[in-house]
Amino acid sequence: MIRVILLGASGSIGKQTIDIIKKDYDNFELVAVSVFSNSSYLIKLLQDFKTIRMVFLKDDKLKVQLKEKYKNITFFSEKDGFNNFIDSLNGDMIVNAILGFAGLYPTIWSIKNNKILCLANKESLVVGGEYINNLLINSKSKIYPIDSEHSAIYKCLKKRNTGVKNIILTASGGAFKNLKRKDLKNVTKKDALKHPTWKMGEKITIDSATLINKCFEIIEAHYLFNFPYDKIKVILHDESMIHSMIEYDDNIYIAEINKPDMHNPIAYALYQGNYPCDLFENSDFHKFGDYHFHKLSSRRFPLIRLAKKVIKNKGIYGCVLNACDEVCCQAFLNDEISFLDIEKIINLVMKNVDDVQSCDYQIYKMYDKITRQKTLEIIRKMRKN
């Protein structure tokens, strides 16, 4: 029996993780959850899972009410501190489905405490990939990626890990993949949230439209699989059926082909690789099916170029990039900046990053705060003008 801690339980990944656990109570016991503000979903979880013993939620008043009703559960609210909740956890497997920088501390804690880590929080590796990999050297912890692209690469490498020529990440191109740059001037958040193939949360859908999510995934692949930047390629793929693939030196391609749904990547991580997947082999990836592919233009999607800068410079570069993007996305969703302002602000902030190489969680936390303040100041000045 694996005791599961689910962080981000009310999000898209969290809810699909619950689907899988409910089908296999013999192997999984849900012992702790974090839910930020979806109180109705949290109450449903507490009704469905009598095994839950620890809970994090945002609302301190609701915490007091639930504490009276559920005497055998320890509750933490935002007032108590999320990291204090993490430090108090007891379980075997952490499913980290939290969005953004907040997911970094649970990742570090999991590795330091030798936990099985099912990782959907790509920001952990974007911000602290080098530090995390150094921690893994002396840990019994193992990371199972949940991102569909990295899950696919993990599966392909498990089938064949020699003679790798290139890792090829597929990208949908987001809501504006068919628009030229000149057409992006007046697009709205409503337009940006219309993803062509996936149903995801707002922030990642915006990241998909700017394609910074693919920039993040290049960085993530670099740290997960220890491949250099020039061996990690990106190709646009309309149908999102090929989740990613590997090109080998003998001109063979291995790819995972499946519908755009996260249940399989999540289940593959939960079962620690002991779960069926659909891998296919061919000498030409165009022959995998009636699918459409396009070359990715870095002129059309310029934020993709920042992956090289982050991987090359390391240190706090990924931390700065992530913090700036989080603030810009929220500002766009709040109608405070335009879609193209996201790129403009990120590029401006990334031009002047401090050369800090020796990093730990406290350093990342400090520069995350500094970058958010700097980004907000840029946004305020832009709005005044």
Buried (B, 14 or more C-beta within 10 A) or exposed (E): EBBBBBBBBBBBBBBBBBEBBEEEEEEBBBBBBBBBEBBEBBBEBBEEBEBBBBBBBBBEEBBEEBBEEBEEBBBBBBEBEBBEBBEEBEBBBBBBBBBBBBBBBBBBBBBEBEBBBBBBBBBBBBBBBBBBBBBBEEBEBBBBBBBBBBBBBBBBBEEBEEEBBBBBBBBBBBBBBEBEBEEBEEBEBEBBBEBBBBEBBBBBBBBBBBBBBBBBBBBBBBBBBEBEBEBBBBBBBBBBBBBBBBBBEEEBBBBBBBEBEBEBBBBBBBBEEEBEBBBBBBEEBEEBEEBEBEEBEEEBBBBBEBBBBBBEBBBBBBBBBBBBBBBBBBBBBEEBBBBBBBBBBBBEBBEEBEEBEEBEBEBBBBBBEBBBEBBBEBBEEBEEE
